């Protein structure tokens, strides 16, 4: 019995002994007089045991069976679900095992088995959180995170974009490393799903900001010297997206928090489906992200969207690409990426300036006067080089050559030297016969 039940028993016994009236007992224990009379009769017949609830130590009819709880524990300890956070695990049980239990039930069953959640809350660190944007589409945070998505030690980079107002994922794309292609594909999905955002919030990596921006002096800036945009920055200008560069990861905390959630969930999702490469992962993400947004996205403060439709004058494939200016020669040949190419149509005049476009969807094309032209690899003809001599070949002079003439026939500096020892010596040095 609890201490409250013991105290109630003593008060009721005083009533049975005539020391207290029913009204006094009701006021003392906080019950109605009718309840006090019922308790008096029960205690007089059954003793103090009457005050104990009849359901004590009896399992509830609505309680989860112990067999089900043990099955939940065994499933969590299996390789299939190992490492899942408790909330995600309860969702997976309903999706894949047909076990529909509340989060608290799953949590209590696992905690009773001595299993700690991998998502235990850290000590609260006070910080000033930035208020969400009022409209969706005003700000799109973009970033990439390398992680062991498929288990093992190999890391792959997941690129993503998230709407600041709603927390909705607008695009994801996985590659081997963080790269320009991953961000282009993320923005392509964003435009296709939602529209063109007003601004993109990124870090200050070389993909978004030229490294020469740190080298330009104030004097050069005042003189009008500009730093060229990166390929991503140039594409955003063509789309009309304002680039905002963060100075710390905490500044774009919305997407940093997203990575923590996806790293906890996607590893398990990939393992359950046997996904082991980026191609399968990207195909799965295309159908997973809408379900994720339905669960975690919030309503914006203002219902009107700030996303704008893509202009009909723009071809997205010719925007999200690499562009370089080149000059063609009279044969329509130009160089790009240390290789030579030739315009297949032959309709571009010599010495013309063209835009070389490297696109993930269109391949390599040339843009001239608003029209695209196919290009083909061009191999320059190699110049023939004379074979190097392996031996030295000497042509002996003819017998009537001046060098083979008698020293008597040679003009001398002085006639006094004829038939002298010096004359002979000079002949031996300069006019000796070549073999």
C-alpha positions as CSV (number, residue, x, y, z in Angstrom):
1,X,0.0,0.0,0.0
2,X,1.1,3.6,-0.6
3,X,1.4,6.1,2.2
4,X,-1.8,7.8,1.1
5,X,-3.7,4.6,1.3
6,X,-2.3,3.9,4.7
7,X,-3.4,7.3,6.0
8,X,-6.8,6.9,4.5
9,X,-7.1,3.5,6.2
10,X,-6.4,5.0,9.6
11,X,-9.0,7.8,9.2
12,X,-11.6,5.3,8.1
13,X,-10.9,3.1,11.1
14,X,-11.5,6.1,13.4
15,X,-14.9,6.4,11.7
16,X,-15.7,2.8,12.3
17,X,-14.6,3.2,16.0
18,X,-17.0,6.2,16.3
19,X,-14.3,8.7,16.9
20,X,-15.1,10.6,13.6
21,X,-18.3,11.3,11.8
22,X,-18.7,10.5,8.0
23,X,-18.7,14.2,7.2
24,X,-15.4,14.7,9.1
25,X,-13.8,11.7,7.3
26,X,-14.9,13.1,3.9
27,X,-13.4,16.5,4.7
28,X,-10.2,14.8,5.9
29,X,-9.6,12.5,2.9
30,X,-11.1,14.8,0.2
31,X,-13.9,12.4,-0.8
32,X,-17.6,12.6,-0.9
33,X,-19.7,11.2,2.0
34,X,-21.0,8.6,-0.4
35,X,-17.5,7.3,-1.2
36,X,-16.6,7.3,2.5
37,X,-19.6,5.1,3.3
38,X,-18.6,2.7,0.5
39,X,-15.0,2.5,1.8
40,X,-16.2,2.0,5.4
41,X,-18.3,-1.0,4.3
42,X,-15.5,-2.4,2.3
43,X,-12.9,-2.1,5.0
44,X,-15.2,-3.6,7.6
45,X,-15.7,-6.7,5.4
46,X,-12.3,-7.2,3.6
47,X,-9.9,-5.2,5.7
48,X,-7.2,-2.8,4.4
49,X,-6.9,-4.8,1.1
50,X,-10.2,-3.2,0.0
51,X,-8.4,0.2,-0.5
52,X,-6.0,-1.3,-3.1
53,X,-7.2,-1.0,-6.7
54,X,-8.4,-4.3,-8.1
55,X,-6.3,-3.8,-11.3
56,X,-3.0,-3.5,-9.5
57,X,-0.4,-6.0,-10.7
58,X,-2.8,-7.0,-13.5
59,X,-1.8,-6.3,-17.1
60,X,-3.9,-3.8,-19.0
61,X,-6.1,-5.1,-21.8
62,X,-4.7,-2.3,-23.9
63,X,-1.1,-2.9,-23.0
64,X,1.4,-3.9,-25.8
65,X,2.1,-7.6,-25.5
66,X,5.5,-8.6,-24.2
67,X,6.1,-10.7,-27.3
68,X,5.6,-7.6,-29.5
69,X,8.0,-5.6,-27.4
70,X,10.7,-8.3,-27.6
71,X,10.2,-8.5,-31.4
72,X,10.8,-4.7,-31.6
73,X,14.0,-5.1,-29.5
74,X,15.2,-7.9,-31.7
75,X,14.5,-6.0,-34.9
76,X,16.4,-3.0,-33.7
77,X,19.4,-5.1,-32.8
78,X,19.4,-6.7,-36.2
79,X,21.8,-5.4,-38.9
80,X,18.8,-4.1,-41.0
81,X,17.8,-1.4,-38.5
82,X,21.0,-1.0,-36.4
83,X,21.8,2.6,-35.6
84,X,18.4,4.1,-36.5
85,X,17.1,6.8,-34.2
86,X,14.0,5.8,-32.2
87,X,11.5,8.1,-34.1
88,X,12.7,6.9,-37.5
89,X,12.7,3.3,-36.3
90,X,9.1,3.5,-35.2
91,X,8.3,4.8,-38.7
92,X,10.2,1.9,-40.3
93,X,8.4,-0.6,-38.2
94,X,5.0,0.6,-39.6
95,X,6.3,0.8,-43.2
96,X,8.3,-2.5,-43.5
97,X,7.2,-4.7,-40.6
98,X,3.5,-3.8,-40.2
99,X,4.0,-3.0,-36.5
100,X,2.1,0.2,-35.6
101,X,3.3,1.5,-32.3
102,X,3.6,5.0,-30.9
103,X,7.0,6.6,-30.5
104,X,6.7,6.5,-26.7
105,X,6.0,2.7,-26.7
106,X,9.0,2.0,-29.0
107,X,11.2,4.3,-26.9
108,X,10.1,2.6,-23.6
109,X,10.6,-0.9,-25.0
110,X,14.1,-0.2,-26.2
111,X,15.1,1.8,-23.1
112,X,13.9,-1.1,-20.9
113,X,16.2,-3.4,-22.9
114,X,19.1,-1.1,-22.1
115,X,19.4,0.4,-25.6
116,X,20.2,4.1,-25.8
117,X,19.0,6.3,-28.7
118,X,21.8,7.5,-31.0
119,X,20.1,10.9,-31.1
120,X,20.4,11.7,-27.4
121,X,20.0,15.4,-26.9
122,X,23.2,17.4,-26.2
123,X,23.4,20.1,-23.6
124,X,21.5,23.1,-24.7
125,X,23.7,25.9,-26.1
126,X,22.0,29.3,-26.2
127,X,22.4,31.1,-29.5
128,X,20.5,33.7,-31.4
129,X,18.4,31.9,-34.1
130,X,17.6,33.8,-37.3
131,X,13.9,34.2,-38.0
132,X,12.7,32.3,-41.1
133,X,11.9,34.3,-44.2
134,X,8.2,35.2,-44.5
135,X,7.7,33.8,-48.0
136,X,8.9,30.6,-49.6
137,X,11.3,31.3,-52.5
138,X,12.9,34.4,-50.9
139,X,16.0,32.4,-49.8
140,X,17.3,29.0,-50.8
141,X,20.2,27.6,-48.7
142,X,22.6,25.4,-50.6
143,X,25.4,23.2,-49.4
144,X,27.0,19.7,-49.7
145,X,28.1,17.2,-47.1
146,X,30.5,14.3,-47.5
147,X,29.5,11.2,-45.6
148,X,29.7,7.4,-45.5
149,X,26.2,7.0,-47.0
150,X,26.6,3.4,-48.0
151,X,28.6,2.2,-45.0
152,X,32.3,1.4,-45.1
153,X,34.9,4.1,-45.3
154,X,34.1,5.6,-48.7
155,X,32.5,9.0,-48.6
156,X,30.2,10.6,-51.1
157,X,29.0,14.2,-51.3
158,X,25.3,14.9,-51.1
159,X,24.4,18.3,-52.5
160,X,21.1,19.9,-51.4
161,X,19.0,23.0,-51.3
162,X,16.4,23.9,-48.7
163,X,13.8,26.6,-48.6
164,X,14.5,28.9,-45.7
165,X,10.8,29.8,-45.0
166,X,9.4,26.2,-45.0
167,X,12.3,23.9,-44.5
168,X,11.3,22.1,-47.7
169,X,14.0,20.3,-49.6
170,X,14.0,21.7,-53.1
171,X,16.7,19.5,-54.6
172,X,19.3,16.8,-53.8
173,X,22.0,15.2,-55.9
174,X,24.8,12.9,-54.9
175,X,28.3,12.6,-56.5
176,X,31.7,11.3,-55.6
177,X,33.0,14.7,-54.5
178,X,31.6,18.1,-53.9
179,X,31.5,19.6,-57.4
180,X,29.9,22.1,-59.8
181,X,27.8,19.5,-61.5
182,X,26.2,18.5,-58.1
183,X,25.1,22.1,-57.5
184,X,23.9,22.6,-61.1
185,X,21.7,19.5,-60.8
186,X,20.4,20.7,-57.4
187,X,19.4,24.0,-58.9
188,X,17.9,22.3,-61.9
189,X,15.6,20.3,-59.5
190,X,14.8,23.4,-57.6
191,X,13.7,25.3,-60.7
192,X,11.7,22.3,-61.9
193,X,9.9,21.6,-58.6
194,X,9.4,25.2,-57.3
195,X,10.7,27.8,-59.7
196,X,13.6,30.3,-59.6
197,X,14.3,31.5,-56.1
198,X,15.1,35.1,-55.3
199,X,18.4,34.4,-53.6
200,X,20.8,31.5,-53.0
201,X,22.7,31.3,-49.6
202,X,26.0,29.4,-50.0
203,X,29.4,29.2,-48.4
204,X,32.5,30.9,-49.8
205,X,34.1,27.9,-51.6
206,X,35.7,28.3,-55.0
207,X,32.6,27.0,-56.7
208,X,30.7,30.1,-55.7
209,X,33.4,32.7,-55.3
210,X,36.5,33.3,-57.3
211,X,39.7,33.0,-55.2
212,X,41.1,36.0,-56.9
213,X,38.5,38.1,-55.0
214,X,40.9,38.0,-52.0
215,X,43.9,39.2,-54.1
216,X,42.4,42.3,-55.6
217,X,43.5,45.5,-53.8
218,X,41.4,48.5,-52.9
219,X,43.2,50.6,-55.5
220,X,42.4,48.1,-58.2
221,X,38.8,48.1,-57.2
222,X,38.7,51.9,-57.3
223,X,40.3,51.7,-60.8
224,X,37.4,49.6,-62.0
225,X,39.1,46.2,-62.0
226,X,36.6,43.4,-61.6
227,X,36.9,39.7,-60.7
228,X,35.3,37.3,-63.1
229,X,32.3,35.3,-61.8
230,X,32.6,31.6,-61.3
231,X,30.6,29.4,-63.6
232,X,27.9,29.0,-60.9
233,X,27.9,32.7,-60.2
234,X,27.5,33.4,-63.9
235,X,24.6,31.0,-64.2
236,X,22.8,32.6,-61.2
237,X,23.2,36.0,-62.8
238,X,21.5,34.6,-66.0
239,X,18.7,33.2,-63.9
240,X,18.3,36.4,-61.9
241,X,19.2,34.8,-58.6
242,X,21.1,36.9,-56.0
243,X,24.1,35.2,-54.5
244,X,24.6,35.6,-50.7
245,X,27.9,34.2,-49.3
246,X,27.9,33.1,-45.7
247,X,30.9,33.5,-43.5
248,X,30.3,30.6,-41.1
249,X,28.4,27.3,-41.1
250,X,26.2,28.6,-38.3
251,X,24.9,31.4,-40.6
252,X,23.1,28.8,-42.8
253,X,22.1,26.6,-39.9
254,X,18.9,25.4,-41.5
255,X,20.7,23.2,-44.1
256,X,23.3,22.2,-41.5
257,X,20.5,20.8,-39.4
258,X,19.1,19.1,-42.4
259,X,22.4,17.2,-43.0
260,X,22.2,15.9,-39.4
261,X,18.7,14.5,-40.0
262,X,19.5,13.0,-43.4
263,X,22.7,11.4,-42.1
264,X,20.7,9.7,-39.4
265,X,17.9,8.5,-41.8
266,X,19.3,7.9,-45.3
267,X,22.0,5.4,-44.2
268,X,19.2,3.2,-42.8
269,X,17.0,3.7,-45.9
270,X,19.8,2.9,-48.3
271,X,20.7,-0.3,-46.3
272,X,17.1,-1.6,-46.2
273,X,16.9,-1.2,-50.0
274,X,20.4,-2.5,-50.8
275,X,21.5,0.8,-52.4
276,X,25.2,0.9,-52.9
277,X,26.0,3.5,-55.5
278,X,25.2,7.1,-56.3
279,X,23.0,6.3,-59.4
280,X,20.7,4.2,-57.3
281,X,20.8,6.8,-54.5
282,X,19.8,9.6,-56.8
283,X,16.9,7.6,-58.2
284,X,15.7,6.8,-54.7
285,X,16.0,10.4,-53.5
286,X,13.7,11.6,-56.3
287,X,10.8,9.7,-54.7
288,X,12.0,10.0,-51.0
289,X,12.3,13.8,-50.8
290,X,8.5,14.5,-51.4
291,X,7.7,12.1,-48.5
292,X,10.3,13.8,-46.3
293,X,8.9,17.2,-47.1
294,X,5.4,16.1,-46.3
295,X,6.6,15.0,-42.8
296,X,9.0,17.9,-41.9
297,X,8.1,21.0,-43.9
298,X,6.2,23.8,-42.2
299,X,3.8,26.5,-43.4
300,X,5.3,29.9,-44.4
301,X,4.2,33.0,-42.6
302,X,2.8,34.4,-45.9
303,X,1.1,32.0,-48.3
304,X,2.2,33.9,-51.5
305,X,5.2,32.3,-53.1
306,X,8.3,34.3,-54.1
307,X,9.4,31.7,-56.6
308,X,9.3,33.0,-60.2
309,X,8.8,30.9,-63.3
310,X,11.7,30.3,-65.7
311,X,11.8,32.8,-68.5
312,X,10.7,31.4,-71.9
313,X,13.8,33.0,-73.5
314,X,16.1,30.9,-71.3
315,X,17.2,27.3,-72.1
316,X,18.1,25.9,-68.6
317,X,20.5,23.5,-70.3
318,X,22.4,26.5,-71.7
319,X,22.4,28.2,-68.4
320,X,23.5,25.4,-66.0
321,X,26.7,24.7,-67.9
322,X,30.3,25.7,-68.4
323,X,30.8,28.6,-70.8
324,X,34.1,29.8,-72.3
325,X,34.8,32.3,-75.1
326,X,37.0,31.0,-78.0
327,X,38.0,32.2,-81.5
328,X,37.8,29.8,-84.4
329,X,40.3,29.6,-87.2
330,X,39.4,29.7,-90.9
331,X,38.6,26.0,-90.8
332,X,36.2,26.3,-87.8
333,X,38.7,24.7,-85.4
334,X,39.1,25.9,-81.8
335,X,40.7,24.5,-78.7
336,X,39.0,23.7,-75.4
337,X,40.3,21.9,-72.3
338,X,43.6,21.1,-74.1
339,X,41.9,19.5,-77.0
340,X,40.9,20.6,-80.5
341,X,37.4,20.6,-81.9
342,X,35.8,21.6,-85.2
343,X,32.3,23.0,-85.8
344,X,30.5,20.4,-87.8
345,X,28.2,22.7,-89.8
346,X,30.9,24.9,-91.2
347,X,28.6,28.0,-91.1
348,X,30.7,30.0,-88.6
349,X,33.2,32.4,-90.3
350,X,36.9,32.3,-89.6
351,X,38.2,34.4,-86.7
352,X,34.7,34.6,-85.2
353,X,34.1,34.6,-81.4
354,X,32.0,31.7,-80.2
355,X,30.8,30.5,-76.8
356,X,31.8,26.9,-76.1
357,X,29.2,25.2,-73.9
358,X,29.9,22.1,-71.9
359,X,26.6,20.8,-70.6
360,X,25.7,17.6,-68.7
361,X,22.6,17.2,-71.0
362,X,23.7,18.6,-74.4
363,X,27.4,17.6,-74.3
364,X,29.8,20.0,-76.0
365,X,28.3,22.6,-78.4
366,X,29.3,25.9,-79.9
367,X,27.0,29.0,-79.6
368,X,27.2,31.6,-82.3
369,X,24.7,34.4,-83.0
370,X,22.2,32.7,-80.6
371,X,22.3,29.4,-82.5
372,X,24.0,26.2,-81.3
373,X,26.3,24.2,-83.5
374,X,27.5,20.6,-83.0
375,X,31.2,20.1,-82.8
376,X,33.4,17.1,-83.5
377,X,36.9,16.2,-82.3
378,X,39.6,17.5,-84.6
379,X,43.1,15.9,-84.8
380,X,45.7,18.2,-86.2
381,X,48.0,16.6,-88.8
382,X,51.5,15.9,-87.5
383,X,54.5,17.3,-89.3
384,X,56.9,14.7,-90.7
385,X,60.3,14.9,-89.0
386,X,63.5,13.6,-90.7
387,X,64.9,10.4,-89.2
388,X,68.0,11.1,-87.1
389,X,71.3,9.8,-88.5
390,X,72.7,6.8,-86.8
391,X,76.2,7.1,-88.4
392,X,78.4,10.0,-89.6
393,X,79.0,9.7,-93.3
394,X,82.0,11.6,-94.7
395,X,82.5,12.1,-98.4
396,X,86.2,12.1,-99.3
397,X,87.3,14.9,-101.6
398,X,88.3,14.2,-105.2
399,X,91.9,13.6,-106.1
400,X,92.1,16.8,-108.0
401,X,90.8,18.9,-105.0
402,X,93.0,21.8,-104.0
403,X,93.6,20.1,-100.7
404,X,95.1,17.2,-102.5
405,X,97.3,19.3,-104.7
406,X,101.0,19.3,-104.3
407,X,102.4,21.9,-101.9
408,X,104.3,23.3,-104.9
409,X,101.0,24.3,-106.5
410,X,99.7,26.1,-103.4
411,X,100.0,29.9,-103.2
412,X,102.3,30.8,-100.3
413,X,102.7,33.9,-98.2
414,X,106.3,34.2,-99.3
415,X,108.4,32.5,-102.0
416,X,111.1,32.1,-99.5
417,X,109.2,29.3,-97.9
418,X,109.1,27.0,-100.9
419,X,110.9,23.7,-100.3
420,X,111.7,24.7,-96.8
421,X,111.0,22.7,-93.6
422,X,108.3,25.2,-92.6
423,X,106.6,24.7,-96.0
424,X,106.6,21.0,-95.5
425,X,105.3,21.3,-92.0
426,X,102.4,23.4,-93.2
427,X,101.5,20.9,-95.8
428,X,101.5,18.1,-93.3
429,X,99.1,20.1,-91.1
430,X,96.7,21.6,-93.7
431,X,97.1,19.5,-96.8
432,X,97.5,16.0,-95.6
433,X,95.4,13.4,-97.5
434,X,92.0,12.5,-96.0
435,X,91.3,8.8,-95.7
